[in-house]
Amino acid sequence: FFTGYYEYLFIPFEFFSERFYELFSGEGINLDNIASSEGYRIYLLREILGYVLSNPIYGSGHLGIWILFEDEVGSAHGQFNDVLFRTGIIGLFIYFYLLFKLMRFLKSYDFSMYIGLWGIIAYGLFHETFKLGHGAFVLAFLIGVWASAKRLNSQNLE
């Protein structure tokens, strides 16, 4: 009982109480502090943009952000950051185009999946969503639904 209480109630409460205290105590959000969560994300975004500006067409060629650091460890802390870093500006535009077309389809096909995709996209602002196995499955499933619906529509028109 106490283990569950500690893990599920005390640790999250302690984590968020510290963050809220920093936010409302006058310290606020410090984007220049690389040791803070938001500061580190801004630092990573600057590193990603710097790398992509030197390789705008292909990005890193699907190598992860870990190539920027000596210890070869790292995460882009955002799906769009990761796509931009790995595929460059052209790849990011293709990715946005694919998501746009998928969202247009889902809005008319199944509104609940459309809302769910918006949730995944919002979550993807801060985490890699479709890069990991379960996210890749969801994206592949949604594209499969789209492709199946297009095939059924084309067969019905004939």
Solvent accessible surface area in square Angstrom, and as a share of the most:
residue,aa,sasa,rsa
1,F,196,0.82
2,F,160,0.67
3,T,94,0.55
4,G,30,0.28
5,Y,107,0.41
6,Y,110,0.42
7,E,84,0.38
8,Y,164,0.62
9,L,107,0.53
10,F,85,0.36
11,I,77,0.39
12,P,49,0.31
13,F,146,0.61
14,E,72,0.32
15,F,91,0.38
16,F,108,0.45
17,S,44,0.29
18,E,87,0.39
19,R,95,0.35
20,F,111,0.46
21,Y,148,0.56
22,E,74,0.33
23,L,70,0.35
24,F,156,0.65
25,S,51,0.33
26,G,72,0.69
27,E,117,0.52
28,G,28,0.27
29,I,109,0.55
30,N,70,0.36
31,L,88,0.44
32,D,121,0.63
33,N,62,0.32
34,I,90,0.46
35,A,92,0.72
36,S,24,0.16
37,S,69,0.45
38,E,57,0.25
39,G,2,0.02
40,Y,76,0.29
41,R,64,0.23
42,I,51,0.26
43,Y,63,0.24
44,L,1,0.00
45,L,63,0.31
46,R,145,0.53
47,E,62,0.28
48,I,0,0.00
49,L,80,0.40
50,G,44,0.42
51,Y,57,0.22
52,V,3,0.01
53,L,129,0.64
54,S,82,0.53
55,N,54,0.28
56,P,56,0.35
57,I,94,0.48
58,Y,166,0.63
59,G,7,0.07
60,S,12,0.07
61,G,48,0.46
62,H,125,0.56
63,L,88,0.44
64,G,2,0.01
65,I,3,0.02
66,W,94,0.33
67,I,52,0.27
68,L,53,0.26
69,F,41,0.17
70,E,181,0.81
71,D,103,0.53
72,E,111,0.50
73,V,106,0.61
74,G,35,0.33
75,S,39,0.25
76,A,2,0.01
77,H,54,0.24
78,G,1,0.01
79,Q,9,0.04
80,F,31,0.13
81,N,32,0.16
82,D,4,0.02
83,V,17,0.10
84,L,18,0.09
85,F,0,0.00
86,R,50,0.18
87,T,35,0.20
88,G,0,0.00
89,I,63,0.32
90,I,90,0.46
91,G,15,0.14
92,L,29,0.14
93,F,134,0.56
94,I,110,0.56
95,Y,24,0.09
96,F,85,0.35
97,Y,136,0.52
98,L,52,0.26
99,L,6,0.03
100,F,114,0.47
101,K,62,0.26
102,L,0,0.00
103,M,22,0.10
104,R,147,0.54
105,F,32,0.13
106,L,0,0.00
107,K,117,0.50
108,S,100,0.64
109,Y,119,0.45
110,D,47,0.24
111,F,117,0.49
112,S,80,0.52
113,M,51,0.23
114,Y,30,0.11
115,I,91,0.46
116,G,38,0.36
117,L,1,0.01
118,W,124,0.43
119,G,41,0.40
120,I,45,0.23
121,I,24,0.12
122,A,51,0.40
123,Y,127,0.48
124,G,1,0.01
125,L,98,0.49
126,F,114,0.47
127,H,75,0.34
128,E,22,0.10
129,T,12,0.07
130,F,13,0.05
131,K,80,0.34
132,L,84,0.42
133,G,61,0.59
134,H,136,0.61
135,G,6,0.06
136,A,44,0.34
137,F,139,0.58
138,V,53,0.30
139,L,26,0.13
140,A,63,0.49
141,F,106,0.44
142,L,9,0.05
143,I,58,0.30
144,G,34,0.32
145,V,26,0.15
146,W,40,0.14
147,A,54,0.42
148,S,45,0.29
149,A,11,0.09
150,K,120,0.51
151,R,142,0.52
152,L,107,0.53
153,N,90,0.46
154,S,53,0.34
155,Q,102,0.45
156,N,118,0.61
157,L,153,0.76
158,E,177,0.79
